[in-house]
Amino acid sequence: MSSSSAVIPVHVVRTPAPHQKIHVRAVSGRYARWRLACVWLTQIVYYGLPWLQWNQRPAVLFDLAARKFTIFGSVLWPQDLIFLAGFLILCALLLFFLSTVAGRIWCSVGCPHTVYTEIFMWIERAVEGSRSARMQLDRQPLSRTKLRKKVIKHVAWIALALWTGMTLVGYFTPIRALLGGAATLTTGPWETFWIVFYAGLTYLNAGWMREQVCRYMCAYARFQSVMFDRDTLVVSYDHGRGEPRGLRRKHPGPRLRHQGDCVDCTICIQVCPAGIDIRNGLQYECIDCAACIDACDEVMDRIGAARGLIRYASGNAMEKGWSARQMRRRIWRPRVMIYGALLSSGLVLYVAALAMRAPVKLNVIADRNAIGQLGANGFIENVYRLQIMNLHEEAHHYRISVSGMDSLASLGLTGEHIVQVNAVSIQAVPVRLQVPPDEGKPGANRIWFELTQIGDKTVQVREPGVFMMPGGPRHRTGAQAPASSW
């Protein structure tokens, strides 16, 4: 074969199809009612918590300026970062557990993007009408009626987005002070930035991008298959019962008995917020919202067929024809039990750690500029700063004592022995310790600071410290002793 007649390989590069707006059809049913209840529940919690008061203070406030997180009377400080890490681990285990059992159930009822997209679509239906009315309105040329509806819709979207952004910032700045500042245009620069930024994201994602966020931006949609198996419950189409699809009468004749129950009405596609056809099998765009189940059940009722052509089922149940009872038996399989055991034990340990957390904490910080100095009376001095954290809801008095070197007990503290710390606050207490020059060994000497609550000796904290004496290797080299931390 000559070179002129040689076959040249052709490489086809597929590009994403241009985006087409999806006009989602409204649907009613048990799963729609379940989604509605979850939307109301999550938004009542989200919008309501910043306004809730607890002991005349915000019940939930993440005060970054004061480095103090208040959650229903419990106060977490930066040193309590372990609790945040534990909470995130528990959330991850819960996500693994739910995904293994019921697929993307989190995406369908709890994901903020799904919730706000649903709310934005409610506003769109209320202003522009049903699916057919919205499609007709979009096809019409610009007119006063069209402009009025579009303006009303977007103004409502922007107002909701701004309130959502202000609520988010209300978790970090007291919401009443934030609202007062917004009314007088005296809101701080960072509060203003985050209100506008989060409002813009809400408006853009829930109003314009919608399914594109789940399709192109959400990482969970990409790795969800790792947590699925053949026994995971997902929204599934029964091919054996539905195919071949086509028109179906309520009382079919002999020629129509070979047809399936699917009448190819495409309503399952019209109600899908992602615009996919569930009859093509499991797809990563599907968020398991079950809108297609409600829609298909309505169609089955109309044609006199049994419900469940589209239903929650596992791959094995569809393939082997299992009953609902057989399918439920496979829920508690080893993989799910392991996730459940890890989640349960982790939750118990987390709650126990929070319950047993000490109500007072002590942090010992050595003054690096006043270590091992010779005082005016000939004694060796070390200066410290004690940070006392009172986690109680009321102020308390604490007695400070020190031990570890023989002469420390007789000389004691050269400051107040008793200090008052206000409720849920931190107070720094300077402490100067002295010992005779012949006391201890050159270099670092271990000492202990003790903090006891007046009136309740069971509340006691003991933290280590270091008393530096001249002549040690650290002093000969000019190095300074490290600060002791709790």
Secondary structure, DSSP 4 states (H G I P E B T S, - for coil): --GGGPPPP------PPPP----PPP--SHHHHHHHHHHHHHHHHHHHGGG-EETTEESEEEETTTTEEEETTEEE-GGGHHHHHHHHHHHHHHHHHHHHHHSSHHHHHT-HHHHHHHHHHHHHHHHH-SHHHHHHHHHSPP-HHHHHHHHHHHHHHHHHHHHHHHHHHTTTS-HHHHHHHHHTT---HHHHHHHHHHHHHHHHIIIIITHHIIIII-SHHHHHHHH--TT--EEEE-HHHHPSP----SS--GGGTTS-S-----HHHHT-TT---GGG---TT-----HHHHHHHHHHHHHTPPS-SEEEE-HHHHHHT--HHHHHHTTS-HHHHHHHHHHHHHHHHHHHHHHTS-SEEEEEEE-TTSSSEE-TTS-EEEEEEEEEEE-SSS-EEEEEEEESSHHHHHH--SS-SEEEE-TTEEEEEEEEEEE-TTSS-SEEEEEEEEEEETTEEEEEEEEEEEEEETTSHHHHTT--PPPP--
